[in-house]
Amino acid sequence: MSCGKKVSNMQKKPNLSVEIGGIHLKNPVMPASGTFGYGEEYAPYLDLQRLGAIVTKGLSLRPKAGNPTPRIAETTSGMLNAIGLQNVGIDAFIEHKLPFLREVNTPVIANFFGNTLEEYGEVAKRLADIPEVAAVELNISCPNVKQGGIVFGTDPKAASEVVSLVRKSLDKPLIVKLTPNVTDITVMARAAEEAGADALCCINTLTGMAVDVQSRKLRLANKTGGLSGPGIRPVAVRMVYQTVRAVKIPVIGVGGIFHPEDALEFLIVGAKAVQVGTANFVDPAAMISVIDGIEQYLIKAGMDDIQQLIGSLEE
């Protein structure tokens, strides 16, 4: 009696690659700016080459010390931060941080910001000349100090001006990170798209406040801070859903992703990629778990390409 041929249960791994604004990513998972340093800090804890991209801490024209402490406070299902965009500045980034990133076979996305149009334009020009930077992520959640402190990202006209200026300053793929602290995020999304954005990232943190009831003092020296973590995820999913339907360019979803299921929500409503932020503080290897979980989901669902999942919401 023949034993017959042994049937292999091995299944071909699904394709996780995506394209965002012209750059090819091996998978759709990357860190959120400000939660991953400049990449090197996390190298002892995970294989950086497994990530879809590395997104740097926000860069400014000159070094920035950030806000006074205390500037982080834990909240129910999340955290408040008022770091104040502390960073080494664009010159130190080029001299001291880029050498390490050159050795990592993962696209680098440089997040940057300014307090005036001139500052945004100058940093953009510097980034344009760096071949190791595959794309830039424009943070427009900053006040325009020359125009009464209005936040660039809450006014369509101001947002359009800064995006247009940066677009003219570089040819690299331009991702614009949107603030959720607006009445209608689709208005800002369309303004950024029309001004030349290649992709959008939403959402940035929600403005919040916390009080120490024992001392009856605010828990942040800055009074207010940005709320992140699982508590904001339903808001982020809703805003990504709306943004995907308002624009033609790719959308990156971010906000409260800790587990694969969290990332899947964003992908199913139409995000082309996701960013993981607060989870990196809790588990430095959180993104690897998310990548593996997405892959396992696709296998179980019988999907051989992540494109079959993206935007597959049944309404």
C-alpha positions in Angstrom: 0.0 0.0 0.0 1.4 3.3 -1.0 1.7 6.1 1.6 1.1 8.7 -1.1 2.8 12.1 -1.4 3.0 14.3 1.6 0.9 17.5 1.1 2.6 20.7 2.2 0.6 23.1 4.3 3.1 25.8 3.5 1.3 28.9 2.0 3.0 31.5 0.0 3.5 34.7 2.0 1.2 37.5 0.8 2.6 40.7 -0.8 2.6 43.5 1.8 4.3 46.1 -0.3 2.6 49.5 -0.9 3.5 52.7 -2.7 3.1 56.1 -1.0 3.6 59.2 -3.1 6.0 57.5 -5.4 8.1 55.6 -2.8 8.0 51.8 -2.6 7.6 50.4 0.9 8.1 46.6 1.7 5.1 46.8 4.0 2.7 49.6 5.2 4.0 50.0 8.8 6.3 52.8 10.0 6.8 54.8 13.2 5.0 58.0 13.9 7.3 61.0 14.1 8.5 62.0 17.5 8.1 58.5 19.0 11.1 56.8 17.4 13.9 59.3 17.7 16.1 59.3 14.6 15.9 55.5 14.2 19.2 54.5 15.8 17.8 54.7 19.3 15.6 51.7 18.6 18.1 49.6 16.7 18.9 47.4 19.7 15.3 46.4 20.1 14.1 45.5 16.6 15.3 45.0 13.0 14.9 48.4 11.4 15.1 46.7 8.0 11.7 45.0 8.6 9.9 48.3 8.7 8.2 49.9 5.8 9.9 53.2 6.5 11.7 55.1 9.2 10.1 58.5 10.1 12.4 60.8 11.9 11.7 63.1 14.8 10.6 66.5 13.6 13.5 68.7 12.3 13.7 72.4 12.5 16.1 75.0 11.0 17.9 75.4 14.3 18.2 73.1 17.4 15.2 73.3 19.7 15.3 72.5 23.4 11.6 71.9 23.8 9.3 72.8 26.7 10.0 72.8 30.4 9.2 69.7 32.4 6.9 68.0 33.3 6.0 67.4 29.7 4.5 63.9 29.6 1.5 62.7 31.6 -0.2 59.3 31.4 -3.9 59.3 30.9 -6.6 56.7 30.7 -5.9 54.8 27.5 -3.2 57.1 26.4 -0.8 59.9 27.2 -0.4 63.6 26.9 2.9 65.1 25.7 4.1 68.7 25.5 7.7 67.9 24.4 7.8 71.0 22.3 9.3 69.5 19.2 12.8 69.2 20.8 15.3 68.2 18.1 19.0 68.6 17.1 18.3 70.8 14.1 18.8 70.1 10.4 22.6 70.6 10.4 23.3 68.2 13.3 20.8 65.7 11.7 22.9 65.7 8.5 26.2 65.5 10.3 25.4 63.1 13.1 22.2 61.1 12.4 22.4 60.4 8.6 25.5 58.3 8.7 23.7 55.6 10.7 20.5 55.8 8.5 22.7 55.3 5.3 23.4 51.8 6.5 19.8 50.8 6.9 18.0 49.3 3.9 14.7 51.1 4.7 13.4 54.3 3.2 13.8 57.4 5.4 11.0 59.9 5.7 12.2 63.2 7.3 9.5 65.0 9.3 10.1 68.8 9.6 8.4 72.0 10.7 8.9 75.7 11.1 7.4 78.7 12.8 7.4 80.9 9.7 7.0 80.3 6.0 10.7 81.2 5.6 11.8 78.5 8.0 9.7 75.8 6.3 11.1 76.8 3.0 14.7 76.8 4.2 14.5 73.3 5.9 12.8 72.0 2.7 15.7 73.2 0.6 18.2 71.5 2.8 16.3 68.2 2.8 16.0 68.4 -1.0 19.7 67.9 -1.3 20.0 64.7 0.9 19.8 61.6 -1.3 19.3 59.3 1.8 15.9 61.0 2.5 13.3 59.3 0.3 10.4 61.6 1.2 9.5 64.3 3.6 6.6 64.6 6.0 5.5 68.2 6.6 4.2 69.0 10.1 1.7 71.9 9.7 0.5 71.7 13.4 2.7 74.7 14.3 1.8 78.4 14.9 2.8 81.0 12.4 4.6 83.5 14.7 4.4 86.2 12.0 0.7 86.0 11.7 -0.6 86.2 15.3 0.2 82.5 16.1 -2.5 81.0 13.9 -1.7 77.3 13.4 -0.8 76.6 9.8 -2.9 73.4 9.8 -6.1 74.9 11.1 -6.5 77.5 8.3 -6.9 76.3 4.7 -5.2 79.4 3.3 -2.2 79.2 5.6 -1.9 75.4 5.0 -2.1 76.0 1.2 0.7 78.6 1.4 3.1 76.5 3.3 2.5 73.3 1.3 2.9 75.3 -2.0 6.2 76.8 -0.7 7.6 73.4 0.3 6.4 71.9 -3.0 8.4 74.4 -4.9 11.4 73.9 -2.8 11.9 70.1 -3.4 11.1 67.3 -5.8 10.9 64.5 -3.2 7.5 62.9 -2.4 5.7 65.3 0.0 3.5 63.9 2.8 1.5 66.4 4.8 0.5 65.5 8.3 -2.9 66.9 9.3 -4.0 68.1 12.7 -7.3 66.8 14.0 -8.0 70.0 15.9 -10.3 71.4 13.1 -14.0 71.4 12.4 -13.7 69.5 9.1 -10.5 67.7 8.3 -11.6 67.2 4.7 -11.3 70.9 4.1 -7.7 70.8 5.1 -7.1 67.6 3.2 -8.3 69.1 0.0 -6.3 72.3 0.5 -3.1 70.3 1.0 -3.8 68.1 -2.0 -4.5 71.1 -4.3 -1.3 72.8 -3.1 0.8 69.8 -4.2 0.9 67.2 -1.5 1.6 63.6 -2.8 0.1 62.0 0.3 -1.5 62.8 3.6 -0.9 61.6 7.1 -3.7 61.8 9.7 -4.1 62.3 12.5 -1.7 64.3 14.7 -2.4 64.5 18.4 -5.6 66.0 19.9 -5.2 68.9 22.2 -5.8 67.9 25.8 -5.3 68.8 29.5 -4.9 66.9 32.7 -5.1 68.0 36.4 -3.4 66.5 39.5 -6.3 66.5 41.9 -4.0 66.1 45.0 -2.0 69.3 44.3 -4.8 70.9 42.2 -2.1 71.8 39.6 -1.9 71.1 35.9 0.1 68.0 35.1 2.0 69.6 32.2 4.2 72.7 32.6 2.9 73.8 29.2 -0.7 73.5 30.5 -1.9 71.7 27.4 -0.5 68.8 25.4 -1.1 66.4 22.6 -3.3 63.4 23.4 -2.2 60.1 21.8 -2.8 56.4 22.4 -5.7 53.9 22.1 -8.2 56.5 23.4 -8.0 58.5 20.2 -8.2 55.6 17.7 -11.9 55.8 17.0 -11.5 59.6 16.2 -8.5 58.8 14.0 -10.3 56.0 12.1 -13.2 58.3 11.4 -11.0 61.1 10.1 -9.0 58.7 7.9 -12.3 57.3 6.5 -13.5 60.9 5.7 -10.1 62.0 4.2 -9.8 58.9 2.0 -13.1 59.8 0.4 -12.3 63.5 0.0 -9.0 63.2 -1.9 -7.3 61.2 -4.6 -3.9 60.9 -3.1 -2.8 58.2 -0.6 -3.6 58.5 3.1 -1.5 57.2 6.0 -3.5 56.4 9.1 -2.1 57.1 12.6 -3.6 57.2 16.0 -3.7 54.6 18.8 -2.3 51.6 17.0 -1.1 49.0 19.5 -2.1 45.7 17.9 -2.5 44.3 14.4 -6.3 44.7 14.6 -5.9 48.4 15.2 -3.8 48.8 12.0 -6.3 46.7 10.1 -9.1 49.1 10.9 -7.2 51.9 9.2 -6.3 49.8 6.2 -9.9 48.5 5.7 -11.3 52.1 5.7 -8.8 53.0 3.0 -5.5 54.0 4.5 -2.6 52.9 2.3 -0.2 52.7 5.2 -0.1 53.2 9.0 2.1 54.8 11.6 2.6 53.4 15.1 3.4 56.0 17.8 2.7 55.7 21.6 2.9 51.9 21.4 6.7 52.3 20.8 7.1 53.6 24.3 5.3 50.6 25.8 6.8 47.9 23.5 9.8 48.9 21.3 9.1 45.9 19.0 5.4 46.8 18.6 5.7 47.5 14.9 7.1 44.0 14.2 4.0 42.5 15.9 1.8 44.7 13.8 3.5 43.6 10.6 3.4 39.9 11.5 -0.3 40.3 12.5 -1.3 41.9 9.2 0.5 39.1 7.3 -1.3 36.4 9.3 -4.7 38.1 8.8 -4.2 38.1 5.0 -3.2 34.4 5.1 -6.3 33.5 7.1 -8.5 35.6 4.8 -7.1 34.0 1.7 -5.7 37.3 0.4 -2.3 37.2 -1.5 -1.9 40.9 -1.7 -2.5 43.7 0.8 -4.2 45.7 -2.0 -7.2 43.3 -1.6 -7.6 44.5 2.0 -7.0 48.3 1.6 -10.4 50.0 1.2 -12.3 46.8 1.5 -14.9 48.2 4.0 -18.4 46.8 3.3 -21.0 49.6 3.8 
